[in-house]
Amino acid sequence: MVSSPHEAMHRIFQDHPGLFSRVSEVLGIDFTPPTSVTVLPTDLTEPRPLERRLDTLLRLETEGDEPLLLAVEAQGKKDPDKPASWAYYASYLLTKYRLQPMLLIVCQDRATAEWAARPVVFGPRQWPLLTLRPLVAGPHNVPVITDPAEARKDLALATLSTITHVTNPDIGTILKSMTTVLRDTPSNIADPIIELIAQGLGKYPAAELWRKLVAVDLSFYKSPLSQELRAEGRAEGQAASRSEDILFILERRGIDVPDEAREHITTCDDLDLLRHWLDRALTASSTDEVFADE
């Protein structure tokens, strides 16, 4: 199953096609900035039952040079079968479009990034046939951006930096710098970035921190994430209020509430179940009766 960080690491190049120029500068490679970019179909399936799909495929138009095909692949872990797939992609793209292909691998951990960056030689040792050398962007070479002024200069690169440095010890400062910048960024630009970062952080611990920062620092945005956070906040508030009502009724009725039962009530976030317990609390002679039919 494709993870949300996987999607974010390559989708950012669809949302911000010019990002490759800045990434190539960071990686020390001189590519002419594109004058236009076209998002191409990623389906490389052949007429026979073999399906191969790229993550993102872009056609970059440049001034003076021939157009370039940029394939962007998000890689979450080492996979010994991948280099052969990447070589296939390059060959297929060259054959289909008659344009020179370039492969960019985006990673979130250093070990995978360094593995992906190693040249892979295909063919017998006596006469190597093909050498695969993808560009790789990851925590080992993408700059850490903690200064809001630097993030503001290039929001796309700052977003990629945030996603690739998800496990960096300074991720809190990185995320805070992004909310500082996004607070005064037009919503049509900021909202997709908010969602992209949330997607890129996946299930890492930093994801919860991002959600809290968005709820507090960017509370006026109407993005899907902010709407979800507000809905969660309302539900949590209702659950807490209903838990208090249950405990109040039991205590006023002189029903002993053991610590275990109190914790069971106060940690429940199921509003329907809490309502059921509330009804039971009105007539129950003990907390066991409140939970009797669980």
Secondary structure as UniProt FT lines:
FT   HELIX           4..15
FT   TURN            17..18
FT   HELIX           19..26
FT   TURN            27..28
FT   STRAND          34..39
FT   STRAND          56..62
FT   STRAND          68..75
FT   TURN            80..81
FT   HELIX           82..97
FT   STRAND          100..107
FT   HELIX           110..117
FT   STRAND          120..122
FT   TURN            125..126
FT   STRAND          130..132
FT   STRAND          135..137
FT   TURN            139..141
FT   HELIX           148..153
FT   HELIX           155..164
FT   TURN            165..167
FT   TURN            169..170
FT   HELIX           171..182
FT   TURN            183..184
FT   HELIX           187..201
FT   TURN            202..203
FT   HELIX           206..217
FT   TURN            218..220
FT   HELIX           224..252
FT   TURN            253..254
FT   HELIX           259..266
FT   HELIX           271..281
FT   TURN            282..283
FT   HELIX           287..290
FT   TURN            291..293
//
